[in-house]
């Protein structure tokens, strides 16, 4: 009778622990995937792109078409050369952050990189919580990771909102025509910027095992 009573009393605790373990593992996997998405979009050179269609019947426009095939990222600028090779360069070279062509893009780079860093730290904390024994320490680490993830969402979202303000820079206008704030002119939004938006949305929707679930 004592063994049966022990089994009945132990079962809810085991079920709760198993449930949290499953939620925690899913949270870790999703957080790690979001860090990868954030990092990949941050280094992507395809936030603003322009694909110039070629017409072999009009060779006089061939050089102009090559010149206009460009893409811009937070830190990169890519263009197609006369030998049909697509080459990418950092703005002003590595270590020359001030040479990013727009103060809006500089601000966006700081915000997006800061958000990615917070997201990476929150993912690390999520991994640590799996190995922590249940109790106050686990609750505090989990809560801290949740708040950091929330802060990362707002910081990265602010960076994405600021980035289009740099479309009126002289460099962008030299390739995209009459571009202006939140208007890309002859260019268009690239997959890198869209991937960053998707990453922010998924981060906002990702489950966080707050202490109420513990």
C-alpha positions as CSV (number, residue, x, y, z in Angstrom):
1,X,0.0,0.0,0.0
2,X,2.9,2.3,0.8
3,X,4.4,1.6,-2.6
4,X,1.2,2.5,-4.4
5,X,0.8,5.7,-2.4
6,X,4.4,6.7,-3.3
7,X,3.7,6.0,-7.0
8,X,0.6,8.1,-7.1
9,X,2.3,11.0,-5.3
10,X,5.3,10.9,-7.5
11,X,3.5,10.7,-10.9
12,X,2.3,14.4,-11.1
13,X,5.8,15.7,-10.3
14,X,7.4,13.4,-13.0
15,X,4.8,14.5,-15.5
16,X,5.4,18.2,-14.8
17,X,9.2,17.7,-15.1
18,X,8.8,15.8,-18.4
19,X,6.5,18.5,-19.7
20,X,8.9,21.3,-18.8
21,X,11.8,19.3,-20.3
22,X,10.0,19.0,-23.6
23,X,9.1,22.7,-23.6
24,X,12.6,23.7,-22.6
25,X,14.2,21.6,-25.3
26,X,11.9,23.0,-27.9
27,X,12.7,26.5,-26.6
28,X,16.5,25.8,-26.9
29,X,16.1,24.5,-30.5
30,X,14.0,27.4,-31.6
31,X,16.2,30.0,-29.9
32,X,19.3,28.5,-31.6
33,X,17.6,28.5,-35.0
34,X,16.6,32.2,-34.5
35,X,20.1,33.1,-33.6
36,X,21.3,31.5,-36.9
37,X,18.6,33.3,-38.8
38,X,19.4,36.6,-37.2
39,X,23.2,36.2,-37.8
40,X,22.7,35.1,-41.4
41,X,20.4,38.1,-42.2
42,X,22.8,40.5,-40.4
43,X,25.7,39.6,-42.7
44,X,23.6,39.2,-45.8
45,X,24.4,41.7,-48.6
46,X,20.8,41.5,-50.0
47,X,18.8,44.0,-48.0
48,X,18.3,46.3,-51.0
49,X,18.8,44.8,-54.5
50,X,18.5,45.8,-58.1
51,X,18.6,43.3,-60.9
52,X,19.1,44.9,-64.3
53,X,17.7,42.8,-67.1
54,X,20.1,42.4,-70.0
55,X,19.2,42.5,-73.7
56,X,21.7,40.9,-76.0
57,X,20.2,42.7,-78.9
58,X,21.2,46.1,-77.6
59,X,24.9,45.8,-76.8
60,X,25.2,49.5,-76.3
61,X,23.4,49.1,-72.9
62,X,25.4,46.1,-71.8
63,X,27.9,48.0,-69.7
64,X,25.2,50.1,-68.1
65,X,23.3,46.9,-67.1
66,X,26.4,45.5,-65.5
67,X,26.9,48.7,-63.5
68,X,23.3,48.7,-62.2
69,X,23.2,45.1,-60.9
70,X,23.9,45.9,-57.2
71,X,22.8,44.9,-53.7
72,X,23.2,46.5,-50.3
73,X,23.3,45.1,-46.9
74,X,24.1,46.5,-43.4
75,X,27.8,46.0,-43.9
76,X,28.2,44.9,-47.5
77,X,27.9,46.3,-51.0
78,X,27.9,44.0,-54.0
79,X,28.0,44.8,-57.7
80,X,28.5,42.9,-60.9
81,X,31.6,43.7,-62.9
82,X,32.2,43.7,-66.6
83,X,33.4,40.1,-66.5
84,X,30.0,39.0,-65.1
85,X,31.5,38.3,-61.7
86,X,29.4,39.4,-58.6
87,X,31.8,40.8,-56.0
88,X,31.0,42.0,-52.5
89,X,32.9,44.6,-50.5
90,X,32.6,45.9,-46.9
91,X,31.7,49.5,-46.6
92,X,35.2,51.2,-46.3
93,X,36.8,47.9,-45.3
94,X,36.7,46.0,-42.1
95,X,37.1,48.2,-39.0
96,X,35.9,51.4,-40.7
97,X,32.4,51.5,-39.3
98,X,32.2,55.3,-39.8
99,X,32.4,54.8,-43.6
100,X,29.0,53.2,-43.8
101,X,27.2,55.6,-46.2
102,X,24.3,56.6,-44.0
103,X,24.0,57.4,-40.3
104,X,20.7,55.5,-40.4
105,X,22.4,52.4,-41.6
106,X,25.1,52.9,-38.9
107,X,22.3,53.0,-36.2
108,X,20.6,50.0,-37.8
109,X,23.8,48.0,-37.7
110,X,24.3,48.8,-34.0
111,X,20.8,47.9,-33.1
112,X,20.6,44.7,-35.2
113,X,24.0,43.5,-34.0
114,X,23.0,44.3,-30.4
115,X,19.7,42.5,-30.8
116,X,21.5,39.4,-32.2
117,X,23.9,39.5,-29.3
118,X,21.1,39.5,-26.8
119,X,19.4,36.8,-28.6
120,X,22.6,34.7,-28.6
121,X,23.0,35.2,-24.8
122,X,19.4,34.3,-24.1
123,X,19.8,31.1,-26.2
124,X,22.9,30.3,-24.1
125,X,20.9,30.8,-20.9
126,X,18.2,28.6,-22.3
127,X,20.7,25.8,-22.8
128,X,22.0,26.4,-19.2
129,X,18.5,26.1,-17.7
130,X,18.3,22.5,-19.0
131,X,21.2,21.5,-16.9
132,X,20.2,23.4,-13.8
133,X,18.3,21.6,-11.0
134,X,14.7,22.8,-10.5
135,X,14.3,25.7,-8.1
136,X,14.9,29.4,-7.7
137,X,18.1,29.4,-9.7
138,X,16.4,27.8,-12.7
139,X,13.5,30.2,-12.4
140,X,15.8,33.3,-12.3
141,X,17.8,32.1,-15.3
142,X,14.7,31.3,-17.3
143,X,13.1,34.6,-16.5
144,X,16.3,36.5,-17.4
145,X,16.5,34.7,-20.7
146,X,12.9,35.5,-21.4
147,X,13.4,39.2,-20.7
148,X,16.5,39.3,-22.8
149,X,14.7,37.7,-25.7
150,X,11.9,40.2,-25.4
151,X,14.5,43.1,-25.4
152,X,16.2,41.6,-28.4
153,X,12.9,41.7,-30.3
154,X,12.4,45.4,-29.7
155,X,16.0,46.3,-30.4
156,X,16.1,44.4,-33.7
157,X,12.7,45.7,-34.7
158,X,13.9,49.3,-34.1
159,X,17.0,48.5,-36.3
160,X,14.8,47.3,-39.1
161,X,12.6,50.4,-38.9
162,X,15.6,52.7,-39.0
163,X,17.3,51.0,-42.0
164,X,14.9,52.4,-44.7
165,X,15.8,56.0,-43.6
166,X,19.2,55.5,-45.3
167,X,17.7,55.0,-48.7
168,X,18.1,58.6,-49.5
169,X,21.9,58.4,-49.2
170,X,24.0,59.5,-52.2
171,X,25.4,56.0,-52.8
172,X,21.9,54.4,-52.9
173,X,20.6,57.1,-55.2
174,X,23.5,56.6,-57.6
175,X,22.2,53.1,-58.3
176,X,18.5,53.3,-57.4
177,X,17.5,56.6,-58.9
178,X,15.1,58.8,-57.0
179,X,15.2,56.7,-53.8
180,X,14.0,58.3,-50.6
181,X,13.1,57.4,-47.1
182,X,11.0,54.2,-47.2
183,X,11.1,54.3,-51.0
184,X,13.7,52.2,-52.8
185,X,13.3,53.9,-56.2
186,X,14.4,51.5,-59.0
187,X,15.6,49.0,-56.4
188,X,13.6,46.6,-54.3
189,X,13.6,45.0,-50.8
190,X,15.9,41.9,-50.9
191,X,15.6,38.6,-49.2
192,X,18.1,39.5,-46.5
193,X,15.8,42.3,-45.1
194,X,12.8,40.0,-45.4
195,X,14.6,37.2,-43.5
196,X,15.4,39.7,-40.7
197,X,11.8,40.6,-40.4
198,X,10.7,37.0,-40.3
199,X,13.4,36.3,-37.6
200,X,12.0,39.1,-35.5
201,X,8.4,37.9,-35.9
202,X,9.4,34.3,-35.0
203,X,11.4,35.5,-32.0
204,X,8.3,37.4,-30.8
205,X,6.2,34.3,-31.1
206,X,8.6,31.8,-29.7
207,X,7.5,30.1,-26.5
208,X,9.4,31.1,-23.3
209,X,9.0,28.8,-20.3
210,X,8.5,31.5,-17.7
211,X,8.3,30.5,-14.0
212,X,4.5,30.1,-14.3
213,X,5.2,26.9,-16.2
214,X,7.7,25.6,-13.7
